[in-house]
Structures are given as C-alpha cells and as structure tokens.
Amino acid sequence: KKTVFLSPPPPPSQVIMTSKTKFDSEGFDLDATATSETSNGGVGVIYEIGGGVSKEPSAESRSFEASEEKKDESPISEAERLKELGNNEFRSGNHLDAYDHYTEAINVCPYGEGFGPTGMELLKMREEFDEQERERLIEVNRKQAELRRTRQSAASRPKRDEFEAEDDDDKNAGPATFSPPRHLYGPKLAVYYANRAATLLHLGRYGEAIDDCDVSLMLNPTYVKALLRRCTAYERTENTEDALKDAKKAVELEPGNSVARKNVTRLQKLEDERLEKLKEETMGKLKDLGNSILGNFGLSLDNFNAVQDPNTGGYSISFNQNPQKK
C-alpha cells in the first residue's frame, strides 16, 4: 500500500516526531514539532529517512553543552568586554563612564591563589618593602659608624681585617629593588590600569593616575604607555625629576618613540632650569650663613673670590683682605 502525504513533504534528510505523534494509513502529522510535544511531557524522537532513529537532545543536554561552552571562555573574557566599552566611552570623551568601565574590568579579573594579587595588594606590598628597606639601610649606616668609631678608639688594631671585611659586606648590601609577584593575566591587567590612568589624567586626579601607572608597571615593567602616562602625571605635579626618568626609560625601551624623545628634550630643559634655580637659592642661603659666621671676625664672603674652571666645573677660591665695596 502506498503512503500518501497530505501535508507538505518532509525534509530530505529526516522527519522529527515524538512518542505522542499519531500515525494513520494516510501518513502522519508533519506540523507536529518536537518542541511543542516535549513541552507536554513527550520524548522527542527523530525518524531518519532510511530507517534510522535517534532522540532529540533533551533540555538537560542542551544546558550541559551551554555550560561546557561557557567553561571554554577565558576567565578574563568579561574584563576584555568591559575594557572595550571603556575604550568606546574614552574615544567619545566620556571620561567618567570610561573610568567606571575600566574599574569594572579590573574588579572582575580573577585574583588570589593561582592568579595573583590585586593592585591594592601590590601597592601595600611595595610600601611595606620600602619601609623595611629604609630600616635596613639605617641599621647598615649605624653599624658602619660604630665600626669607624671602634677603629679610631682602639689602641691596637689586631682585628682590623675582620672589621674591614664586615664593613665591606655592609657596603655591598646596597638599596634593594621591590620585585612584585606575578599575576597570571598581568599584561592584560596592566592595560586596564594604564587606561584608567589616562581617564584620571583628563579628570585632573594626578595622584591616582600615578598609583594606577605604578600598578601597571609592576604588572608589566616594559609597558611604555604606562611610563608615558606616569611621566605626564609627574610633570603636572611639578615633579620634573621623576617625569624625566620615565621619559628616558620609555626611550630606552622604544628608541623610535617620537613622543618619548620629545618629552626627554623638553623635560631635560625644564629640569636643568629647576636645578639652576635650586643652586642659586642654595648658594644664597649659604652666603647668608657664611656672612653671619664671618661677621664675628670682621669678615664677609666679599673677602673671598670664587672663580669657576670652565673645563672641570670646579672652583678656585682666593682671599682679598680689602674687597671693593659694591
């Protein structure tokens, strides 16, 4: 007996049916879908052309597959999405909104065991390290001063070599540099912090910008953008000395970086002017101090002539008993 389809013909590869689909001599209902049938308690069945039979994936199976796909995503995927939102807001000039997105990107990153410390934890670690280093150097200087006094007061020096060896050990123990623990996604986090620093520069919050750049560079010490942004923040807080150091470091890392090279040229001029002004102020204070002491002997600094050697930069001083009054 030949089967006749009253509805449109089935798809070429398979026909989807369920256990509640009814059959008759004239064919079966092609409008019945697995979704509608299984929602009423039916079990989805796929009748394949050629006699094969398979079940439709259950809701639990689809949920499991979705969860597996989610597992395949990087733990930092959401942070990357938030960073892009921040970039879009920054390009549009919405710096507060950009700041919020970068902050969210920083916050959703994984931290702790197996990943690494937070930015705040890094800053605290560095602060504690610097304090310990200051205390260590004070102790080193105290020991060296004590050794010098011991040598000077000793009637005989049978242990001179021992003292010198101990002193040399202290001299070799110079200032140490903080080495922060690594973060699994350090380079990515460095970008988030440096980008947030860029928004802080526009918002005039220069101290916070410096902190964010500090964290960025602890996470990625060779990140030139963070160096240049911290350079800008230093300059705007009138710290040309540290600004120049960052600019020079940026040129060292990227010799072809035109922005960094221009910053070095400009900041070097500003720093030279600052040092010259500082020298004049210091000399003025020393002159006042010298005159106050020499005045007790009927003299003043006018009795002394200082001439600078253009080749060495040193000074030669001569005494004049009867200086000409100006």
N, C-alpha and C positions, 0 to 999 in steps of 0.2 A: 504494500500500500504506500503510495507516495505522499509524503508530508507536504502540506501547502502552508506557507506563512501568510497570515492575514495582515500582520503589521509589516513595516519596512524590514528588509532583510537584515540579518545580524552582521556585525563587523566581520571582516575577513579572517581575523586570527582567532577570536574567541567570543563566547557568549557568557555574560555574567548572570548567574542565577543564585537563588538562595534555597534553603530547605523548605521554605513556605511557598515557593513558586509552583503554580498549578500547571499540570500538563493535560492536554486533551488530544483527540485524534487529529485536530486541525493545527497542531503546533503548540507554542507556548507564548506567554506574555513577554514581549521584548521591552516593554516600558517599565517593567519591574527592575529597580536598581538595588544594588547591594546596600547602599546607604539607608534607604527607606526601610528595607526589610530587616536589616540587622538592628536598626533602632528600635524595632518592635520585638526583639529577642531572637531573631533568626540568625543562623550561622551562614556567613557568606560563602558561597561555593562558586568556582569558576569552571564551567564546562567548556573545554577547549575543543576546537574542530579537530577531528581525528580520534576522538575518544578519550583524551587526557582530562584529568580532573584535579583541581587544586583549590585550596581555600584562600579566600580574600584575607589580606593582613588584618588582624584584629586591632582594636583601638590601643590595647596594651603594647602590641608590637610596634605600632607607629610611634607611640610615646617613647618607647625604648630607643628606637632609631634616632628620634629627635634629640634625646638626651646624649646619645653617643656622638652625634654631630656637634653638640654643644661642648662636649668634653674635648673635641679636637681643636676648639678655638684656643688661642693663646690667652693666658691669664691677663695679658696686657691689652687685649683687643679693645675693651671698653675704654681704657685710658687713651688709646690711639684715636678712637672716635671722638672723644671729648677734646683732645688736642686739636683735631681738625676743626671742630666747632669754634674753639678759641681762635684759631688762625683766621677763620672767616670773619669773626667779630673784630679782630685786630685790624684786618685789612679795611674793614668798614669804618674804622675809627671809634668803635665801641669798646673802649679800653677796660671799663669796669666789667662788662659782660665777658670780655676775653679773659680778664683776671679770674673771674668765677669759674670759667670752663677749665682753665689751666689748673686751678686749685683742685677741682673735682678730679681731673686726670691724675694729679699727684696722689690724691686721697684713695682712689680706687686701686692703685697699684698694690700688689702683694708685698707684705713685709714680714719680718720675723724669721724664724728658723727655716733655712733652705732658700731664703731670698736675700735678706739683708736689712740693715737699719733704715729708719725713716730719716728725713732731712733734719728734723729737730734733734734726733738722737745723735746724728753726726756732729752737729754744732755743739752739743753738750759734751760729746767725747773730746772734741778739739779743745774746748775751753778747759776741761779737766786736765788734758795733756799739757797745755800751755802753763797752767798753774803748777803742776808737778815739775815741769822743766825749769820754771823760774826758781822754785825752791831748791832744785838740784844745783843750779848754777850758783845760787847764793852760798850753798854749802861748799861747793868747789872753791869759790873765792875765799871763803873763810879759812878753809884748810890751807890754801896757798899762803895766805897772810900769816897764819900760825907757823907754817914751816919757815918762812922768811925770818920771823922773829926768833925762832929757835936757832937758826944758823947764826944770827947776829949776836945772840947772847951766849952761845956755847963757848967755853974757854978752849976746848979742843974739838976737833971735828972728825972723830973716827967713823961716824956713820953718815958722812956726807954723801957718799954714793947712794946709800939707801934712801936718804931724803930726796935726792935729785930724781931717783927712779920713781918714787911715789909722786913727786911733783909733776914729772913728765906724763905719768898716767892721767893725772887730772887735766893737764893741758890738752891731751889728745881727746878727752871726752868733751868735745865742743857741743854747741847747741844742736839738739836733735830735731828732726822734722816729723810732724804728725803724718802717719800713714793710715788712712781710714780703711775700714773693712770694705770689701767689695759688695756690690749688690748685683743680683742675677740680671736685672734689667737696668744696670747703671747708665749706659749710653742713652737709653730712651728717657729715663728719669732726668738725666742731665738736660735734655732738650726741654722738658716740661718746666723745669726750674728756670732755665735761661729765658724761655718765652715769657714766663710770668714776670721775670725781672724786667723785660722790655716794657711790659704794661706798667710796672711800677715806676719806671723812668718817666713815662708820659704822665703819670699821676703825681709826680713830684715826691715820691716816697723813696728817697735815695738810700737811706739806711737799710730798708727792707730789700731793696734791689741788690745791695752789696751782699746781704746774707744769702739771698737766693743764688747769686752767682758763686758765692763760696761753696754752697752745697753742690751746685752744678759741676764745679771744678774738682770737688772731692770725688764725685762720681765719675768724672771724665776729665782728667788733668790736661788733656790736649785739646779741649773744646774751645776753639778760637772765638766763637761768637760770645761765649760767656766771659772770656777775657776782655773783649772789646766793650761789652756792656758794663762790666765792673769798672773798666777804665773810665767810661763816661760818668758813672755814678761817683767815682772818686774825684774826678775833676769838678763836678758840680757841688761837691762838698769841700772844694778848695784843697784837696789832698793831691797836689800835682806830683809829689814824690812817688806815691803808690800807683797813680794813674800812668806815669811814665814807665814804671816797671812792667805793668800789664801790657802796655803798648809794645814795649821791646820784646816781651815774651811772645806776643802774637806774631811779630815779625820773624822771630826765631823759628816759630812753628810753621808759618806760611810766609816765606820771603817775598812772594809775589802779591801779597795782600796790600793793595794800594791804600785802603782806609787806615790800616795799621801803620803803614810807613808815614802817611801824612800826620797821623797822631803823634808819632815819635818826634818828627820835626817840630811840630807846634808845641808839644809839651816840653821838649828839651829847652826851647827858648823861654817858656814860662818858668821852668824850674831854675834855669840859670839866673833869671831876673829875681826869683824868690831868694836864692842863695846869696846873691849880691846884696840884696836889701837886708837880709838877715845878718850878713857880715858887717855891714855899715852900722846896724843897730847894736851889734855886739861890741864893735870897736868903740862906739860912742859910750857905751856903759863902762867898758874897761878904761877908757880915757878918764871918765869922771871918777872912777875908783882910784886910778893911779894919781890923779891930781890931789885927791883927798889925802892920800898917804904921803906923797912927796911934799905936800904943803907943810908938813910938820918939820921939814928940813929946809924950808925956804926955796924949794924947787917945784917944778911942774913938768909935765910932759913936753912943754915947749923947749926944755933944755936938751931934748933928745930928738935926733933926726933919723927917721927910718926911710931907707931907700930900697926899693924892690929890684931884684935882679930879674930882667926880662927873660933870661934863659932858664933859670931854675925856679923862679917864682918866690924864692926866699928873700929875706930882708937883712940888710946890714944896718946897724944902729951906731950912731956917733953922738958924743956928748958935746954940748955947746954951753960954756959957762955963762955967757952973756947973750941970750937969744934976743933977737929983734922983736919988739912988741908989734903986733899986728893991729 
